Amino acid sequence: MRTLVSIAAALVLASVSMNAAASPISVNAIAETLEMQGYSVEPVQQNVISVSVGELSILIGVAGPDGDISYLTYLSGFSVNQVSHEFLSRFNRDIKFGRAYIDRDGDVTIQMDRNASGGISLKNIESDFDVFLSLVSKFLSDLESATQV
């Protein structure tokens, strides 16, 4: 009987832990985490914040029932003449975890999404943010190399 109670208690604790992990992370928790790392963070909309990194403004949004997270930045100062569709296609082919495109307004945009199904931690957010910064850096480096040819 004691074994059954122990097993039942373990299952309840596991269920509670899984449900806690599966609940979406709030945009406020993301903002606090990035502020603790020294970034300047401003609210934009209910589920969207803007993080300043040098001259970049990175938008982070939380959406959907799982709390999926999107990272997005617009690279001002670039025109369609500097960033060809061929360059974008090549970059997107080589980078599997993000994408670069020209939006409807003609802005060069870099975006990365995180599927949060099953839950994610604030450590995942920190890591994802670093990956997104690396993605932007690679894009700019590749663009510089392409324009010097």
Backbone bond lengths (Angstrom), bond angles and torsions (degrees), N, CA, C in turn:
res aa  C-N    CA-C-N  psi(-1)  N-CA   C-N-CA  omega(-1)  CA-C   N-CA-C  phi
1 M - - - 1.447 - - 1.520 110.58 -
2 R 1.340 116.51 -43.24 1.464 120.86 179.29 1.530 110.16 -60.88
3 T 1.330 117.49 -37.52 1.463 121.96 178.85 1.522 110.45 -63.92
4 L 1.335 117.53 -42.40 1.461 120.93 178.63 1.521 111.47 -63.98
5 V 1.328 117.03 -40.13 1.461 120.53 178.18 1.523 109.53 -65.13
6 S 1.321 117.29 -41.30 1.466 121.10 178.95 1.523 111.50 -63.47
7 I 1.325 115.70 -42.25 1.473 119.90 179.09 1.524 109.86 -65.76
8 A 1.330 117.05 -44.27 1.462 120.76 179.02 1.524 110.99 -61.47
9 A 1.320 116.45 -43.12 1.478 120.39 178.44 1.517 110.62 -62.97
10 A 1.316 117.55 -41.34 1.463 121.03 178.76 1.522 111.06 -63.24
11 L 1.337 116.73 -41.13 1.461 120.23 178.83 1.522 111.67 -65.60
12 V 1.315 117.69 -40.21 1.461 121.30 178.05 1.525 109.75 -63.62
13 L 1.340 117.11 -45.65 1.475 120.27 178.73 1.517 111.37 -62.68
14 A 1.312 117.06 -41.03 1.465 120.25 178.19 1.514 110.62 -63.75
15 S 1.313 116.95 -41.13 1.466 121.58 178.90 1.520 110.81 -63.65
16 V 1.319 117.61 -44.02 1.463 121.46 178.86 1.523 109.94 -63.60
17 S 1.334 117.29 -42.89 1.469 120.94 179.33 1.510 111.47 -63.09
18 M 1.341 116.84 -42.32 1.461 120.01 -179.69 1.522 110.54 -66.75
19 N 1.334 117.56 -40.85 1.454 119.52 178.89 1.514 111.47 -66.07
20 A 1.325 117.79 -36.11 1.464 120.49 178.12 1.519 110.06 -67.03
21 A 1.321 117.03 -39.52 1.464 120.27 -179.87 1.516 110.99 -69.89
22 A 1.331 116.95 -29.07 1.453 120.23 -175.53 1.527 112.58 -83.02
23 S 1.322 117.82 -12.86 1.463 118.25 -179.93 1.520 109.46 -72.52
24 P 1.325 116.61 139.59 1.464 120.36 -176.58 1.535 112.59 -62.61
25 I 1.304 115.39 147.33 1.457 121.45 174.70 1.521 107.65 -81.46
26 S 1.301 116.83 136.28 1.463 120.14 -178.72 1.527 110.37 -79.18
27 V 1.307 114.75 155.42 1.458 120.46 177.05 1.534 109.76 -64.08
28 N 1.342 117.02 -29.64 1.462 120.16 177.75 1.526 111.49 -67.06
29 A 1.338 116.92 -39.07 1.465 120.61 177.15 1.529 110.29 -65.03
30 I 1.322 116.76 -38.72 1.470 120.66 177.27 1.523 109.37 -63.87
31 A 1.332 116.50 -45.21 1.470 120.98 179.80 1.525 110.58 -59.24
32 E 1.318 117.36 -46.19 1.465 120.82 179.90 1.521 111.66 -61.67
33 T 1.323 116.57 -42.36 1.464 121.24 179.67 1.524 111.14 -61.42
34 L 1.338 117.05 -45.70 1.460 120.32 -178.43 1.528 111.55 -72.76
35 E 1.329 117.79 -32.48 1.465 120.43 175.13 1.523 110.71 -64.78
36 M 1.337 117.43 -37.67 1.464 121.15 177.56 1.525 111.24 -64.40
37 Q 1.324 117.06 -24.35 1.461 121.46 176.64 1.528 111.50 -85.68
38 G 1.331 117.38 -1.00 1.457 121.29 176.03 1.512 115.84 98.66
39 Y 1.319 117.74 5.01 1.458 120.59 179.68 1.529 110.47 -83.53
40 S 1.320 115.77 148.78 1.456 122.11 174.18 1.526 107.81 -86.44
41 V 1.331 115.88 123.60 1.462 121.34 -175.27 1.528 109.55 -124.78
42 E 1.337 115.91 134.65 1.464 122.06 178.94 1.522 109.17 -130.77
43 P 1.336 118.04 139.49 1.470 119.57 173.79 1.532 110.07 -70.48
44 V 1.331 116.02 145.30 1.462 121.34 178.75 1.530 109.55 -116.28
45 Q 1.312 115.32 -51.13 1.462 123.29 176.77 1.520 106.87 -139.70
46 Q 1.325 115.49 -175.10 1.460 119.55 -176.54 1.527 112.53 -54.40
47 N 1.300 119.25 -45.78 1.463 122.48 -177.08 1.518 112.82 -118.24
48 V 1.336 116.91 28.09 1.459 121.31 -178.08 1.524 109.29 -135.80
49 I 1.342 115.50 134.57 1.461 121.19 173.95 1.519 108.85 -123.46
50 S 1.327 115.37 160.02 1.458 121.97 175.39 1.519 107.27 -116.96
51 V 1.319 116.00 130.00 1.462 122.19 179.89 1.515 107.95 -114.96
52 S 1.331 116.66 125.41 1.462 121.25 179.48 1.523 109.66 -90.99
53 V 1.338 114.21 127.53 1.459 121.58 176.59 1.522 105.86 -133.86
54 G 1.317 116.97 99.55 1.457 120.24 -174.09 1.513 109.25 61.11
55 E 1.319 116.04 -125.64 1.463 120.91 179.01 1.523 113.03 -87.01
56 L 1.323 116.85 -6.55 1.464 120.89 -178.39 1.519 111.75 -85.46
57 S 1.302 114.45 145.50 1.457 121.96 170.22 1.526 105.51 -118.59
58 I 1.322 115.69 115.06 1.459 120.84 -176.90 1.521 108.65 -106.42
59 L 1.320 115.50 123.94 1.454 121.07 177.86 1.520 109.01 -91.92
60 I 1.326 115.68 133.25 1.465 121.30 176.37 1.513 106.73 -124.04
61 G 1.321 115.56 123.77 1.451 121.00 -179.16 1.515 111.79 -124.23
62 V 1.326 115.20 146.30 1.461 122.19 176.54 1.525 106.69 -116.12
63 A 1.336 116.50 126.66 1.466 119.51 -175.96 1.518 111.19 -148.66
64 G 1.298 115.11 163.12 1.456 121.97 175.36 1.514 112.71 82.27
65 P 1.320 115.94 168.16 1.464 120.69 -176.56 1.529 113.16 -65.41
66 D 1.330 117.95 -26.36 1.463 121.22 179.99 1.526 112.25 -91.40
67 G 1.331 116.99 -6.41 1.458 119.75 -177.35 1.510 112.10 75.01
68 D 1.350 116.92 38.49 1.465 120.66 177.83 1.524 109.20 -57.95
69 I 1.323 115.94 147.49 1.463 121.13 -173.90 1.522 109.46 -118.83
70 S 1.342 115.43 134.47 1.465 121.85 176.87 1.519 109.25 -119.35
71 Y 1.313 114.86 137.42 1.460 123.21 174.66 1.519 105.89 -113.96
72 L 1.336 117.87 133.02 1.454 120.88 -174.82 1.522 109.37 -149.21
73 T 1.326 115.90 139.59 1.457 119.90 172.37 1.516 109.31 -142.76
74 Y 1.321 114.35 148.81 1.466 122.19 175.77 1.514 107.17 -105.19
75 L 1.333 116.57 130.68 1.460 121.02 -179.90 1.520 108.81 -97.39
76 S 1.311 116.03 96.42 1.462 120.14 -179.52 1.521 109.52 -71.81
77 G 1.289 114.81 155.73 1.459 119.54 177.95 1.519 114.06 90.22
78 F 1.312 117.64 0.86 1.460 120.78 177.91 1.517 109.15 -114.63
79 S 1.322 115.53 139.81 1.460 119.73 178.44 1.524 109.35 -112.88
80 V 1.307 114.91 168.63 1.460 120.53 177.59 1.531 109.92 -60.39
81 N 1.338 117.28 -28.29 1.467 120.66 178.16 1.523 111.59 -66.47
82 Q 1.333 117.87 -32.44 1.464 121.62 179.84 1.524 112.31 -84.61
83 V 1.318 116.56 -29.01 1.460 121.24 -177.16 1.522 107.71 -118.82
84 S 1.300 115.15 94.20 1.466 119.44 -176.65 1.528 111.16 -76.31
85 H 1.307 114.77 161.07 1.463 119.80 176.19 1.525 110.19 -64.45
86 E 1.329 116.65 -32.06 1.464 120.57 176.64 1.529 110.24 -63.10
87 F 1.341 116.97 -44.51 1.465 120.77 178.11 1.534 110.13 -61.62
88 L 1.345 116.54 -46.46 1.461 120.30 -179.83 1.531 111.49 -61.01
89 S 1.316 116.95 -42.61 1.466 120.79 179.45 1.520 111.20 -62.48
90 R 1.319 116.43 -43.60 1.465 120.95 179.37 1.533 110.52 -64.40
91 F 1.330 116.33 -44.95 1.469 120.64 179.48 1.529 110.28 -61.38
92 N 1.327 116.95 -47.07 1.466 120.62 -178.64 1.526 112.23 -66.82
93 R 1.310 116.72 -31.29 1.467 120.22 177.02 1.527 110.31 -66.58
94 D 1.327 116.49 -38.82 1.463 121.14 -176.59 1.528 113.27 -81.64
95 I 1.311 117.81 -27.22 1.466 122.52 -178.12 1.524 108.42 -105.35
96 K 1.303 116.71 115.91 1.469 120.34 -174.96 1.527 113.23 -93.20
97 F 1.316 119.12 -16.97 1.461 121.05 -173.05 1.519 114.00 -103.41
98 G 1.319 117.37 4.70 1.459 121.54 178.31 1.515 108.66 -155.22
99 R 1.338 115.30 -179.79 1.462 118.42 178.13 1.523 109.67 -151.77
100 A 1.306 113.65 153.51 1.465 121.17 176.65 1.521 106.97 -123.20
101 Y 1.330 115.31 141.89 1.463 119.42 -178.67 1.520 109.86 -159.15
102 I 1.318 114.91 167.93 1.465 122.26 173.51 1.525 105.90 -99.79
103 D 1.334 117.25 121.88 1.467 119.34 -178.65 1.528 110.89 -80.83
104 R 1.323 116.59 -178.93 1.476 121.76 -176.47 1.518 112.94 -61.02
105 D 1.327 116.93 -27.21 1.467 120.95 179.72 1.528 112.27 -86.49
106 G 1.339 116.77 -0.30 1.457 120.73 179.96 1.520 113.59 86.68
107 D 1.343 117.60 11.43 1.462 121.06 179.62 1.525 110.87 -86.84
108 V 1.332 115.90 138.93 1.457 121.03 173.35 1.526 106.82 -73.83
109 T 1.321 116.26 125.27 1.456 122.30 -173.66 1.519 109.70 -127.32
110 I 1.330 115.47 137.62 1.461 120.88 173.69 1.520 106.72 -119.11
111 Q 1.335 115.58 133.61 1.456 120.61 -176.37 1.523 110.32 -138.59
112 M 1.329 114.63 144.90 1.458 121.80 175.12 1.524 107.24 -140.69
113 D 1.321 117.05 134.52 1.458 121.60 -179.32 1.514 110.33 -116.12
114 R 1.333 114.91 149.49 1.459 122.16 178.08 1.520 108.31 -123.68
115 N 1.315 116.79 114.77 1.450 121.52 174.98 1.522 106.74 -73.02
116 A 1.329 116.88 122.11 1.463 120.76 -176.21 1.526 112.62 -102.62
117 S 1.310 117.20 13.04 1.458 120.23 178.21 1.525 108.98 -57.05
118 G 1.310 116.33 127.85 1.461 120.29 -177.96 1.514 112.22 92.08
119 G 1.329 116.68 -7.17 1.460 120.86 177.12 1.517 112.85 92.69
120 I 1.317 114.73 154.12 1.456 121.62 174.39 1.528 107.93 -142.09
121 S 1.303 115.48 162.39 1.466 120.13 -178.54 1.524 110.39 -104.56
122 L 1.316 115.46 169.08 1.462 119.64 176.03 1.527 110.42 -67.36
123 K 1.326 117.83 -26.53 1.473 120.80 174.01 1.526 109.99 -64.04
124 N 1.358 116.79 -37.38 1.463 119.96 175.55 1.519 110.52 -61.61
125 I 1.332 116.43 -40.18 1.461 121.29 179.71 1.519 109.81 -62.45
126 E 1.329 117.12 -47.04 1.465 121.04 179.00 1.522 110.63 -57.81
127 S 1.322 115.68 -46.10 1.464 120.95 179.50 1.522 111.42 -64.71
128 D 1.332 117.01 -45.56 1.464 121.14 179.21 1.525 111.25 -59.77
129 F 1.333 116.41 -41.00 1.459 120.17 -179.45 1.534 110.06 -62.92
130 D 1.329 116.45 -42.58 1.467 120.18 176.72 1.521 111.30 -62.72
131 V 1.326 116.62 -40.71 1.466 120.93 177.96 1.527 109.90 -63.26
132 F 1.331 117.09 -42.04 1.461 119.95 179.66 1.528 110.64 -63.58
133 L 1.325 117.83 -42.28 1.469 120.44 177.15 1.528 110.49 -61.12
134 S 1.329 116.88 -38.83 1.473 120.70 176.71 1.521 111.30 -65.25
135 L 1.323 115.95 -37.91 1.461 121.02 177.99 1.529 110.89 -62.16
136 V 1.321 116.79 -45.42 1.470 121.19 178.41 1.523 109.87 -63.48
137 S 1.320 116.77 -43.70 1.465 121.54 179.37 1.526 111.11 -61.08
138 K 1.341 116.40 -43.21 1.471 120.15 178.60 1.519 110.65 -63.83
139 F 1.325 116.89 -42.02 1.461 120.35 178.97 1.533 109.74 -58.46
140 L 1.322 116.78 -49.57 1.471 120.74 -178.46 1.524 111.50 -63.87
141 S 1.329 116.76 -39.83 1.462 120.86 178.11 1.528 111.53 -65.32
142 D 1.335 116.58 -44.62 1.460 120.99 178.23 1.523 111.24 -64.13
143 L 1.320 116.32 -38.41 1.466 120.67 178.69 1.512 110.73 -65.72
144 E 1.329 116.68 -42.50 1.464 120.27 178.24 1.524 110.53 -61.84
145 S 1.324 116.48 -43.68 1.468 120.53 178.83 1.516 111.18 -63.53
146 A 1.321 117.53 -39.70 1.474 121.45 -178.88 1.527 111.47 -68.18
147 T 1.328 118.19 -34.19 1.454 119.87 -178.05 1.525 112.08 -82.13
148 Q 1.334 118.06 -13.90 1.460 120.65 178.22 1.516 112.45 -86.88
149 V 1.315 116.94 -8.08 1.480 120.98 -177.95 1.487 110.66 -75.28
